[in-house]
Amino acid sequence: MTLIAVHQDTGADETSLRDRIVDEALHQAETHGWEAVRLSDVAACLDLPMAAVLAEFRDLDAVANAWFHRGLEAMLADKPDGFHHWPEAHRLAHCLLAWFDALAVHRRVTVMMLRTKAHLPHLHTWVPMIFDLSRTVQWWREAARLPAPYGTRRAQVEEMALTGLFLATLAVWSGDQSEGQARTRGFLEKRLAHGARCMRWVPGGHADDRAHEPALQI
């Protein structure tokens, strides 16, 4: 689960080509499954030489990374007016749901990608996955504008709690067939409300967030 891919801005045309490759791979995966996708078939469908695909992606796992990067971009996108003044739980929910919403159109394939990456014999994917999950959580804290400085006790507790929440919500989302991902949203709302009550006792909290915490709306 390499959730943060290195994104190189190589120009509008090449970026468009990357998106076309990702989209075609996703299209094929919807029909045949993720592990059945072959970059040679993707190149053929796009009328591209294999070298052009290789120039963008070293392998299929790199294509998956690019797909997850779209979720990260959605998480980090511009926020609504007044976002900084929302309670922390609201900000966290907004950012994480943006990640899930961005990937929901291909949720089944996304789950296949994650399972492939987490397959134990695939050392080249599941070992980096641990570190990339940590970085994703750090970006989530940044996107939600949590004020505790990196390395402080509160930030460390937040990272551990958010890592668990991310994985738990991912598990719910993976099988969520409800309209508008209502089950995922309800689960996240309850967990954040519980977490807000617990975090009030961790040094470094903020009185304004505590005052607003009961009214979580997603």
C-alpha positions in Angstrom: 0.0 0.0 0.0 2.4 2.7 -1.2 0.0 5.5 -0.6 2.3 8.4 -1.5 3.9 8.2 -4.9 6.7 10.5 -6.0 5.1 12.9 -8.4 7.3 14.5 -11.1 5.9 17.6 -12.9 7.3 16.9 -16.3 4.9 19.1 -18.3 1.2 19.0 -19.2 1.5 16.6 -22.1 3.5 14.0 -20.2 1.2 14.3 -17.1 -1.7 13.7 -19.4 0.0 10.6 -20.7 0.5 9.3 -17.1 -3.2 9.9 -16.5 -4.2 8.0 -19.6 -2.1 5.1 -18.7 -3.5 5.0 -15.2 -7.1 5.3 -16.5 -6.6 2.5 -19.0 -5.1 0.2 -16.4 -8.0 0.8 -14.1 -10.4 0.2 -17.0 -8.8 -3.2 -17.7 -8.7 -4.0 -14.0 -12.4 -3.5 -13.7 -12.9 -6.3 -16.3 -10.1 -8.7 -15.6 -8.8 -7.9 -12.1 -5.8 -5.9 -11.1 -3.2 -8.7 -11.2 -4.3 -9.6 -14.7 -3.5 -6.2 -16.1 -0.4 -6.1 -18.4 1.3 -2.9 -19.2 1.9 -4.3 -22.7 -1.9 -4.5 -23.2 -2.3 -1.0 -21.8 0.2 0.3 -24.3 -1.5 -1.5 -27.1 -4.9 -0.1 -26.2 -3.5 3.4 -26.1 -1.5 2.9 -29.3 1.7 3.5 -27.5 5.1 1.9 -27.7 6.1 0.0 -24.6 9.0 2.3 -24.1 6.6 5.2 -23.7 4.9 3.4 -20.8 8.2 2.4 -19.3 9.3 6.1 -19.4 6.3 6.9 -17.1 6.0 3.7 -14.9 8.6 1.1 -14.0 6.0 -1.5 -13.3 2.3 -2.0 -12.5 2.9 -1.2 -8.8 4.0 2.3 -9.9 0.7 2.7 -11.7 -1.1 1.8 -8.4 1.1 4.4 -6.7 -0.1 7.1 -9.2 -3.7 6.1 -8.5 -3.2 6.5 -4.8 -1.5 9.8 -5.4 -4.8 11.1 -6.7 -6.4 10.4 -3.3 -3.6 12.4 -1.7 -4.1 15.3 -4.0 -7.8 15.3 -3.1 -6.9 15.2 0.6 -4.6 18.2 0.1 -6.9 20.2 -2.2 -8.0 23.7 -1.3 -10.2 23.8 1.7 -13.6 25.6 2.2 -13.6 29.1 3.6 -13.2 29.2 7.4 -11.7 25.6 7.4 -9.0 26.6 9.9 -11.7 27.5 12.5 -13.5 24.2 12.2 -13.1 21.8 15.1 -10.3 19.3 14.6 -12.7 16.4 14.2 -14.5 18.2 11.3 -11.2 19.0 9.6 -9.9 15.4 10.0 -13.2 14.0 8.6 -13.2 16.4 5.6 -9.7 15.4 4.6 -9.9 11.7 5.0 -13.3 11.5 3.2 -11.8 13.4 0.4 -9.2 10.6 0.0 -11.9 7.9 0.1 -14.2 9.9 -2.3 -11.5 10.3 -4.8 -10.8 6.6 -5.0 -14.4 5.4 -4.6 -15.1 5.3 -8.4 -12.7 2.3 -8.5 -13.1 1.0 -5.0 -13.1 -2.7 -5.9 -9.9 -2.3 -7.9 -8.3 -0.1 -5.2 -8.9 -3.0 -2.7 -7.3 -5.4 -5.2 -4.3 -3.1 -5.4 -3.9 -3.0 -1.6 -4.2 -6.8 -1.3 -1.5 -7.2 -4.0 0.8 -4.8 -2.3 0.2 -6.4 1.1 0.9 -9.9 -0.2 3.8 -11.2 2.0 6.0 -12.6 -0.8 5.9 -9.1 -2.4 8.7 -7.7 -0.2 9.3 -4.8 -2.6 5.7 -3.5 -2.0 4.7 -4.4 1.6 7.9 -3.3 3.3 7.7 0.3 1.9 4.0 0.2 2.6 4.7 0.6 6.3 6.7 3.8 5.8 4.4 5.2 3.2 1.4 4.7 5.6 3.2 6.8 8.2 3.9 9.6 5.6 0.2 9.5 4.5 -0.9 10.0 8.1 1.6 12.9 8.5 0.1 14.5 5.4 -3.4 13.9 6.8 -2.4 15.8 9.9 -0.9 18.6 7.8 -4.1 18.8 5.6 -6.3 18.9 8.7 -4.0 21.6 10.1 -3.5 20.0 13.5 -1.3 22.4 15.4 0.8 20.1 17.5 4.4 20.4 16.3 6.0 17.3 14.8 7.8 15.2 17.4 5.9 16.5 20.4 4.1 14.0 22.6 0.7 15.1 21.4 1.7 14.8 17.7 3.1 11.3 18.4 -0.1 10.2 20.1 -2.2 11.7 17.2 -0.1 9.9 14.6 -0.6 6.5 16.4 -4.4 7.2 16.8 -4.8 8.4 13.3 -3.0 5.4 11.8 -5.3 3.1 13.6 -8.3 5.2 12.5 -7.1 5.3 8.9 -6.8 1.5 8.7 -10.1 0.8 10.5 -11.9 3.2 8.2 -10.2 1.7 5.2 -11.5 -1.7 6.3 -15.1 -0.4 6.5 -14.8 1.5 3.2 -13.4 -1.6 1.4 -16.8 -3.3 1.7 -19.1 -0.3 1.8 -21.9 -0.6 -0.7 -24.1 2.1 0.9 -25.2 5.2 -1.0 -22.7 8.0 -0.7 -20.5 5.7 1.4 -22.9 6.5 4.3 -21.6 3.5 6.4 -18.0 4.7 6.1 -19.0 8.3 7.0 -21.0 7.1 10.0 -18.2 4.9 11.3 -15.7 7.8 10.9 -18.0 10.2 12.7 -18.4 7.9 15.7 -14.7 7.1 15.9 -13.7 10.8 15.7 -16.2 11.7 18.4 -14.8 9.1 20.7 -11.3 10.1 19.9 -12.0 13.8 20.6 -13.2 12.9 24.1 -10.0 10.9 24.7 -7.6 13.4 23.2 -8.8 16.2 25.5 -6.6 14.6 28.2 -3.4 14.6 26.1 -1.2 17.6 26.7 -1.2 20.2 23.9 -4.9 20.3 23.3 -6.8 23.4 22.3 -9.8 24.8 24.2 -11.6 26.1 21.1 -11.6 22.6 19.6 -12.8 21.0 22.8 -15.7 23.5 22.9 -16.9 22.5 19.4 -16.2 18.8 19.5 -19.7 17.4 20.2 -21.3 18.7 16.9 -19.4 16.6 14.3 -21.2 16.9 11.0 -19.9 15.1 7.9 
